[in-house]
């Protein structure tokens, strides 16, 4: 077995994928915040502002999709522990970054448990972005989903971590 595989918590000593046993870890309040950006053309962003997307209320639908995705994270990501979320939020705002523009999604998840909620927050942000793509693809198939990342996590043995870039 490769020496490097022992550094991955989801691999056993034979290098096989396994769910990590967290039963001995103490419960703590865990929070994670993630983001995704959806780059949109001027035309599509204008339609979003006018609330004239043919499939309905884009922002409400994307928020609900993100929250539902956070709740189903362990069904989607192999080896992810099912967590009782005490809170999940998805906020969506416009952004302009140089010559690009679109919507930025900020997803936040909270639980009290033995393992973190990073995957739930990342899944919420990702699925909200995919929902925006789905609802706008008839207007522009060139929409780009980008910059999906963890922004912050709190709780557990490693404490607080904040993205610095």
N, C-alpha and C positions, 0 to 999 in steps of 0.2 A: 504494500500500500504506500502511496505517495505521502511523504511526511507532512505536506501542506494540508491534507484533508483532515487532520486532527484538529485544525483551527476552526473548522466549521461546526457550529453547534447542532446542525441538523444531520450530521453524518455520524454513524457509529464507528467503532474501531475497524470494521471491515470496509468502510467507505460507502455504506448503504444509507439511503435517506430514511430518516425516522423523525417523528414528532418529538420535540424536546420535552423532557419531564420537568414541569415547573411546580410540582406539588410541594416541594420543600421551601419554595420561595415565599417570603411574607407578602401579604396583600399591601398595596399602596395605591394612592390616587395616581393615575396615569393619564397624561394628556399628550396629544400629538396634533400638529398643524401641518398641513401639506397644501401644495398649490399645483395647478395646471393652468396653462395659458392656451387660448384658442385664437389663432391669428385669423382675422376676418377681413374681407375686402371692404372698401368704403360703402359699397352698395348694400352688402349684407348687414354691416353694422348700422347703417341708416334704417334698415327694416327692423332690426332689433329695437332701436330707439323708438320707432313708430309703433312698436308692438303689432307688426303686420306680418308675422311669420305664419304661413298658411296652416301649419300643424297645430297652432295654438299658442298658449302662454309659455314662451321659451324659457324664461328665467325660473318660473315656478316649477315647470316640469323638470328642468335640469337640477334644481335644488332637491326636489323629491327623489329623483333618480340617484343622486349622490348619497342621500341619507339612507335610502333602501340598500344601496351597494355596501355601505359601511356595515349595515346590519347583517349582510349576507357574505361578508368577506371570507370567513372560514369555509364557505361552500365553494368559493371561487379559487382561493389560493391554497395549493396543497401544503399540508403540514402546519397551517396557520391555526392557532387555538381559537375555538369559539369563545367570544367575550360578551358579557352582558354590558352593553353600552349604557351609560347613564346620561350621555348627551352626545348628539351629533349635529353639527351645523354646517351649512354650505352657503357661503356668501359669494356673489358674483358681481363684479364691477368692470367697467371699461378700463382699458389701459392704452396708452400711446407710448411707444418706445422707438424713438427715431422715426424711421419710415414704416414701422409696423404698428398695427393697432388690432384691437380685438377685445376679448373678455378674459379676465383673470378670475380664477376660481380659488377660493380659500376654504378648505375643509378642516374642521376641527372635531376631534373625537375625545371623549372622556370615559374612563371606567375606573373602578376600584378592583384591582386584581393582581395576579402574579406575573403578568406579562404585558408588554406595551401595546399601544393602539396605533403604532405607526402605519401598519398595513391597512388598517381600517380607514385612516385619514387619506392615505395615498389612493386607495380604491375609490373612496368617495369623490375625490378630485378628478380622478381618471374617468369614472363613469359619468359624472356631470359633464365633462368635456366631450365624451363620446355622444351623449344625448344632444348637446348643442350641435355637434357635427350632423347627427342624424336629422335633426329638425331643420337644418339649414342647407343640407346637401343638394336639394332641388334648385337652390339659387346659385350655388358655387361648389363644385366638387373639389376645388383646390384648397379648401380650408385646411389649415395645419394645426395640429395639436402638438404643443411643445412645452418644455420647461416644467415637466412634472417632477416635483421634488419635495422632500421633507424640509420644512422650515424650522420646526422646533419640536422637541419632545421633553417631557418632564415626568419624573417619578422613577421608581425602581432603584436598583443598586447604582446605576450610572448617573442618576440625578438629572440635571438639566443640560440639554444640548441645544444650541441655536446656530443656524446657518449663518456664516459670516461673510459670504461673498455677495 
